Amino acid sequence: MKQKIAIVGAGLSGLVTAKTLLDYGHDVAVFEKEAEIGGVWAPSRRYPGLTTQNTRDSYAFSDFRMPKQYPEFPTGLQMLAYLKSYAQHFDLMPCIRLQHSITTATPEEGGGWLLNGEHNALPFSEYFDYLVVCNGTFSEPFIPQAEGMEDFVTAGGQILHTSKVQSADFRDKKVTVVGYGKSACDVAASIAGQAREMHLVFREAKWKVPKRIMGINYKYLLLTRFGEALTKLRYRNWMENFIHFLRLPQLILGRMQGVFTRQQGLKAANLVPATSIMDLLYGELSVETDGFYQMVRDGKIKAVPGEIRSYHPGGFLLRNGERLEADIVVYGTGFSQTLPFLSKEIRKKITDADGNYLLYRNILPTQVPGLAFVGYNTSFYCNLTSEMAALWLAEHLRGNIALPSPAAMEAQILDNLNWRKQFRPNAMFRNAGVYPFHLTYLDWLMRDMNSGLSLPALLAEWLVVMDPSHYEPVKQKIMKRSGVARRNRKNVEATTAV
């Protein structure tokens, strides 16, 4: 049955959800608060030095490959061009309402949702049958508060988030970047040559995967089903159990730590992590930033373990008592997930006391009808996990997904959540990520839709590399079985520039 569906957010999850629901014949409206599509890749949030962590052939939608002329790790500008081309090719722009901010989404007694918001300072109100939240797990920049911040700024200092550094002038300034994730290291490396002095303040050093491991592209070692099998502590099949019986994970991952230490010069940089690679597999493992470790060894970036306790005019104090001077402090401390347009009562039904999302298959809340989430399944392959989640949702709306009882769904959600809490709970992205079970998650979705990869595709993912195009025939088979015909596409290919 055709429904009128609202989608909040026009990042990659919102775009692929709109495309999929349009294919299934629904009336779709996408609300995006920014002036441009793209989510984290939009100009308003893109920091200097931003690139993908995945190779171009693995970080793509199944039916829209990236241009071959793109580099192995596309830039933020190229990713935005890719998403714009995707939206044009699948004729999504007519249903996207830019600069439309949703202020409240209220469930109606008879079903459906009343959305209220603002566009160009003017209010609007509209009814929808169904609501899909695609605002992403990286929706609001997070800056931890510390005493004296206001005094630091009043005295002329600047405090920024990595997503807001585009307008800053770092020339001849004393700059400190806070954090050790990808964005923090990217920004530190990209502006180290401009700044008079560059510090990186971080709580703990973490392993970062070299783009080439002993000369081999890391995708052939880690972006495979064998690579995922090494990290699986549960949900294993017989082959994965056999791999663990042979103790291959301990052997291979232990060997990798030694290789990374030598290849990246971690001892000379004094950045050998105290934790193992396995400890970081729940959302904290990232790909190395080009030149970062060399800059640390050369002293262009001064890496300082610690945490900011308080600010004062001209600098700040670390918890260990060390004082550092700074003109600009940039926080690479991630994002928080916020749903300000949903009432407190609804938010309590979809999260636990710690703010973890309680979503079946990372899509459906069990206690709020007419509501779904796509993109709250962050993974190595965000494009593909969102694409298959959108297809799962479309099939669910058709009545083609055999759901367990609400009690059984809640039991599965809590079992997974409680198990994950044993392993670095701060790395769970509020239970909105599927690390480290990326391909396993896709298998679950396909099994729910009574489908799966062909044997050649499955073998290729075990022996060569994961490839999103393997999932396009699966999608077409599912859609054909549901009587869904592909809409006409515009003749637009992915481009190299916006």
C-alpha positions in Angstrom: 0.0 0.0 0.0 1.3 3.4 -1.0 2.2 5.6 2.0 3.2 9.2 2.5 6.6 8.9 4.2 8.8 11.6 5.7 12.6 11.1 5.9 14.7 13.3 8.2 18.2 13.9 6.8 19.7 13.9 3.3 23.0 12.3 3.9 23.9 9.0 2.3 21.3 7.1 4.5 18.5 9.5 3.7 19.3 9.4 0.0 19.4 5.7 -0.4 16.2 5.4 1.8 14.4 7.9 -0.4 15.5 6.1 -3.6 14.4 2.7 -2.2 11.0 3.8 -1.0 10.4 5.6 -4.2 11.1 2.4 -6.1 8.5 0.7 -3.9 5.9 3.3 -5.0 5.7 5.5 -1.8 5.2 9.2 -1.7 8.5 10.5 -0.2 9.6 13.8 1.3 13.1 14.3 2.6 13.7 17.1 5.1 17.3 18.4 5.3 18.2 21.3 7.7 21.3 22.2 5.7 21.5 24.1 2.4 23.0 21.1 0.7 22.7 17.3 0.7 25.6 15.1 1.8 25.4 14.8 5.6 29.0 14.6 7.0 30.3 15.2 3.5 28.5 18.5 3.0 30.7 21.6 2.8 29.4 22.9 6.1 30.8 19.9 8.0 33.8 18.9 5.9 37.2 19.4 7.5 40.5 19.9 5.7 42.2 16.6 4.8 39.0 14.6 5.0 39.0 11.3 3.0 37.2 8.0 3.2 38.6 5.2 5.4 37.5 2.7 2.8 38.7 2.2 -0.7 36.4 3.6 -3.4 35.3 0.2 -4.6 34.1 -0.9 -1.1 32.5 2.4 0.0 29.8 2.7 -2.6 26.2 1.8 -3.3 25.6 -1.6 -5.0 24.1 -0.1 -8.1 26.2 3.1 -8.5 30.0 2.6 -8.5 32.5 5.4 -7.9 34.4 6.7 -11.0 37.5 4.8 -11.8 39.4 8.0 -11.9 38.8 8.6 -8.2 41.8 7.9 -6.0 41.9 4.8 -3.9 40.7 6.9 -0.9 38.3 9.6 -2.3 38.4 13.0 -0.7 35.5 14.7 1.0 34.8 16.8 -2.1 34.7 13.7 -4.3 32.3 12.0 -1.9 30.0 14.9 -2.1 30.2 14.8 -5.9 29.4 11.1 -5.8 26.3 11.6 -3.6 25.1 14.5 -5.8 25.5 12.4 -8.9 23.6 9.5 -7.1 20.7 11.9 -6.2 20.6 13.2 -9.8 20.9 9.8 -11.4 18.0 8.4 -9.4 16.0 11.6 -9.7 15.8 12.2 -5.9 16.2 16.0 -5.9 12.5 16.8 -6.5 11.6 15.1 -3.2 14.3 16.7 -1.1 13.5 19.9 0.8 16.6 21.7 1.7 16.9 24.1 4.7 13.8 22.5 6.3 14.4 21.9 9.9 12.0 19.6 11.8 11.2 21.0 15.3 8.6 18.4 16.4 7.4 15.1 15.1 4.2 14.0 17.0 2.4 10.7 16.6 -1.3 11.1 15.8 -4.0 9.1 17.6 -5.2 7.4 14.5 -1.7 6.7 13.2 0.9 8.7 11.4 2.9 11.7 12.3 2.4 15.4 12.4 5.7 17.2 11.5 6.3 20.8 12.4 9.3 22.8 11.4 10.9 25.9 9.9 12.0 26.9 6.4 13.6 30.3 5.9 12.3 31.4 9.3 8.7 30.4 8.3 6.9 27.6 10.1 5.3 24.6 8.3 3.2 21.7 9.3 2.5 18.5 7.4 1.0 15.0 8.1 2.7 11.8 7.1 1.8 8.1 7.4 5.3 7.0 8.4 8.5 8.6 9.7 12.1 7.4 8.9 15.0 9.0 10.9 18.2 9.3 8.8 19.9 12.1 10.6 22.9 9.9 11.3 24.9 8.8 14.2 27.1 11.8 13.7 24.4 14.4 13.9 25.7 17.0 16.4 29.3 18.0 17.0 30.4 17.0 20.6 32.8 19.2 22.6 33.3 18.2 26.2 33.0 21.2 28.6 35.8 22.3 30.8 36.2 25.1 33.4 37.4 28.4 32.0 36.4 28.0 28.4 34.6 31.3 28.4 37.6 33.1 29.8 39.9 31.5 27.1 37.5 32.7 24.3 37.0 36.2 25.8 40.8 36.6 25.8 40.9 35.9 22.1 41.2 32.2 21.9 39.1 30.0 19.6 37.5 26.6 20.5 36.2 24.7 17.5 35.0 21.2 16.5 36.8 19.5 13.6 33.6 19.9 11.5 33.8 23.6 11.9 37.4 24.4 11.1 36.8 25.6 7.5 36.7 29.2 8.3 39.6 29.3 10.8 43.0 30.8 10.0 45.8 28.7 11.5 48.7 30.6 10.1 51.3 31.4 12.7 49.0 30.3 15.5 49.6 27.9 18.4 47.1 25.1 17.8 46.0 22.2 19.9 43.9 19.3 18.5 42.1 17.2 21.1 41.5 13.5 20.3 43.1 10.5 18.6 40.4 9.4 16.2 40.5 9.8 12.4 39.2 13.4 12.3 41.6 14.6 15.0 44.7 13.1 13.3 43.5 14.2 9.8 43.1 17.8 11.0 46.3 17.9 12.9 48.2 16.6 9.9 46.5 19.0 7.4 47.2 22.2 9.3 50.6 21.3 11.0 52.4 23.1 8.2 50.4 26.3 8.8 50.5 26.5 12.5 53.4 28.0 14.5 53.1 25.1 17.0 50.9 22.0 16.9 50.0 19.8 19.8 47.8 16.8 19.8 46.3 16.0 23.2 44.8 12.6 23.6 43.7 10.1 26.3 45.2 7.0 24.8 47.1 6.0 21.7 45.1 3.7 19.4 46.1 1.3 16.6 45.6 2.7 13.1 45.5 0.5 10.0 48.1 1.3 7.4 46.7 1.7 3.9 49.3 -0.8 2.8 50.4 -3.6 5.1 53.8 -4.9 4.0 53.0 -3.4 0.6 49.6 -5.1 0.3 46.5 -2.9 0.1 44.8 -3.4 3.4 41.4 -4.2 1.8 42.7 -7.6 0.7 43.6 -8.5 4.3 40.7 -6.9 6.3 37.8 -6.0 4.0 37.0 -9.6 3.5 34.9 -12.3 5.2 38.1 -13.9 6.4 39.2 -10.6 7.9 35.9 -10.2 9.7 36.1 -13.8 10.9 39.3 -13.0 12.7 37.4 -10.5 14.9 34.2 -12.4 15.6 33.7 -13.4 19.2 30.2 -14.6 18.6 27.6 -15.1 15.8 30.2 -17.4 14.1 29.4 -20.1 11.5 31.3 -23.4 11.3 34.1 -21.9 9.1 34.6 -19.1 11.5 34.6 -21.4 14.5 37.3 -23.5 12.7 39.4 -20.4 12.2 39.2 -19.6 15.9 39.9 -23.3 16.8 43.2 -23.0 14.9 43.9 -19.8 16.9 44.5 -17.9 13.7 43.1 -14.6 15.1 45.7 -14.4 17.9 48.4 -15.3 15.5 47.5 -13.0 12.7 46.3 -10.0 14.8 49.3 -10.3 17.1 51.6 -10.3 14.0 49.8 -7.3 12.6 50.5 -5.3 15.8 54.2 -5.9 15.3 54.1 -5.0 11.7 52.2 -1.8 12.4 54.6 -0.8 15.1 57.6 -1.2 12.8 56.0 0.1 9.7 54.6 3.3 11.3 57.6 3.9 13.6 55.4 3.9 16.7 58.2 3.4 19.2 60.1 6.4 17.8 56.9 8.4 18.0 56.2 7.1 21.5 52.7 6.1 20.3 52.6 2.3 20.8 49.1 1.6 22.1 48.6 -0.1 25.4 45.5 -1.9 24.2 45.3 -4.6 21.6 43.8 -4.3 18.1 41.0 -6.6 19.3 40.0 -4.0 22.0 39.3 -1.4 19.3 37.2 -3.4 17.0 33.9 -2.1 18.4 34.1 1.2 16.5 37.5 2.7 17.4 39.8 1.2 14.8 40.6 3.6 11.9 42.9 3.9 8.9 46.1 5.9 9.4 46.3 9.5 8.2 48.9 10.1 5.5 52.1 11.5 7.0 50.7 11.7 10.6 53.3 9.5 12.3 56.2 11.0 10.3 55.1 14.5 11.5 55.1 13.3 15.1 58.5 11.8 14.7 59.8 15.0 13.1 58.3 17.2 15.9 55.8 19.0 13.6 53.1 17.5 15.7 53.8 17.2 19.5 51.7 14.3 20.8 50.8 14.8 24.4 49.0 12.1 26.4 46.5 13.8 28.8 43.2 15.4 29.2 42.3 19.1 29.5 41.2 20.0 33.1 40.6 23.7 32.7 41.3 26.7 30.5 42.8 30.1 31.2 43.5 33.1 28.9 46.1 32.0 26.5 46.1 28.2 27.2 44.9 25.3 29.3 45.9 23.0 32.1 46.1 19.2 31.8 44.9 16.9 34.6 48.6 16.0 35.2 49.4 19.6 36.0 51.1 20.4 32.7 50.3 23.8 31.1 50.2 24.4 27.4 49.7 27.6 25.5 47.2 27.8 22.6 45.5 30.3 20.4 43.1 27.7 18.9 41.8 24.4 20.3 40.2 22.0 17.9 38.1 19.1 19.3 38.1 15.9 17.3 35.9 14.3 19.9 33.2 13.0 17.7 29.5 13.6 17.5 26.5 12.9 19.7 23.2 11.5 18.4 20.3 13.8 19.1 16.6 13.5 18.3 15.3 16.9 19.5 12.2 16.7 17.4 11.0 13.6 19.3 9.4 14.0 22.7 11.1 12.8 25.9 8.4 10.1 26.2 9.2 8.7 22.7 13.0 8.9 23.3 12.6 6.8 26.5 10.8 4.1 24.5 13.6 3.8 21.9 16.7 4.1 24.2 17.8 2.6 27.5 18.9 4.5 30.6 22.4 5.0 29.1 21.1 6.4 25.9 21.7 3.3 23.9 19.3 2.8 21.0 17.0 -0.2 21.2 16.3 -1.0 17.6 15.6 -4.4 16.1 18.1 -5.0 13.3 19.2 -1.4 14.1 16.1 -0.3 12.2 12.8 -0.8 14.1 11.9 0.4 17.6 9.6 -2.2 19.2 7.4 0.2 21.1 6.7 3.0 18.6 4.7 2.2 15.6 5.1 4.0 12.3 8.8 4.9 13.1 12.0 3.5 11.7 15.7 4.4 11.6 18.2 3.9 8.7 21.8 4.8 9.1 21.9 3.8 12.8 24.0 0.8 11.7 27.4 2.4 11.3 29.9 0.0 9.8 33.0 -0.2 7.5 30.4 -0.2 4.6 28.0 2.5 5.6 26.6 3.0 2.1 25.8 -0.7 1.7 24.5 -1.3 5.3 22.2 1.7 4.9 21.1 0.5 1.4 20.2 -3.0 2.6 18.5 -1.6 5.7 16.4 0.6 3.5 15.4 -2.4 1.4 14.6 -4.3 4.5 12.4 -1.5 5.6 10.6 -1.3 2.3 10.0 -5.0 2.4 8.7 -4.7 6.0 6.2 -2.0 4.9 5.1 -4.5 2.2 4.5 -7.1 4.9 7.2 -9.3 3.6 9.4 -9.5 6.8 8.4 -12.2 9.3 9.1 -10.4 12.5 9.5 -12.1 15.9 7.2 -11.1 18.7 7.9 -7.7 20.3 9.2 -9.6 23.4 11.5 -11.8 21.3 12.8 -8.7 19.4 13.5 -6.9 22.7 15.3 -10.0 24.0 17.6 -10.1 21.0 18.3 -6.4 21.3 19.2 -6.6 25.0 21.2 -9.7 24.6 23.4 -8.1 22.0 23.7 -4.8 23.9 24.6 -6.5 27.2 27.2 -8.6 25.5 28.7 -5.5 23.8 28.9 -3.6 27.1 31.7 -6.0 28.1 34.0 -4.6 25.5 34.8 -0.8 25.7 31.2 0.4 26.0 32.3 3.9 25.0 33.0 2.6 21.5 29.4 1.4 20.8 28.1 4.6 19.1 25.1 4.3 21.5 24.4 0.9 20.1 24.0 2.4 16.7 26.9 0.6 15.0 27.3 -3.0 13.8 31.0 -3.2 14.5 32.6 -5.7 14.1 29.9 -7.7 12.4 29.5 -5.7 9.2 29.0 -8.5 6.7 27.2 -10.7 9.3 24.7 -7.9 9.7 24.1 -7.9 5.9 23.6 -11.6 6.0 20.9 -11.2 8.7 19.0 -8.6 6.6 19.2 -10.8 3.5 18.1 -13.9 5.5 15.1 -11.9 6.8 14.2 -11.2 3.2 14.6 -14.8 2.2 17.7 -14.2 0.1 21.4 -14.3 0.1 24.6 -13.9 -1.9 25.4 -16.3 -4.8 28.1 -18.8 -4.2 30.6 -17.1 -6.5 30.0 -13.8 -4.7 30.4 -15.4 -1.3 33.6 -17.1 -2.3 34.9 -13.8 -3.7 34.2 -12.1 -0.4 36.1 -14.8 1.5 39.1 -15.0 -0.8 39.5 -11.6 -2.5 37.6 -8.6 -1.2 34.1 -7.4 -0.3 32.4 -5.7 -3.2 29.0 -3.8 -3.0 28.1 -4.8 -6.5 27.6 -8.4 -5.3 24.5 -7.2 -3.6 22.8 -5.7 -6.6 21.5 -9.0 -8.0 20.2 -9.8 -4.5 18.3 -6.6 -4.4 16.8 -7.1 -7.9 15.7 -10.6 -7.0 13.9 -9.4 -3.8 12.3 -6.4 -5.6 11.2 -8.6 -8.6 9.6 -11.1 -6.1 7.7 -8.2 -4.6 6.5 -7.0 -8.0 8.6 -3.8 -7.8 9.8 -2.4 -11.1 12.8 -0.1 -11.3 12.0 3.5 -11.9 13.5 5.3 -14.9 16.9 6.7 -14.2 18.5 9.8 -15.5 21.7 9.4 -17.5 24.0 10.8 -14.9 27.3 9.2 -13.9 29.3 9.8 -10.8 31.6 12.8 -11.4 35.0 13.9 -10.0 33.9 17.4 -9.0 30.9 19.1 -7.6 
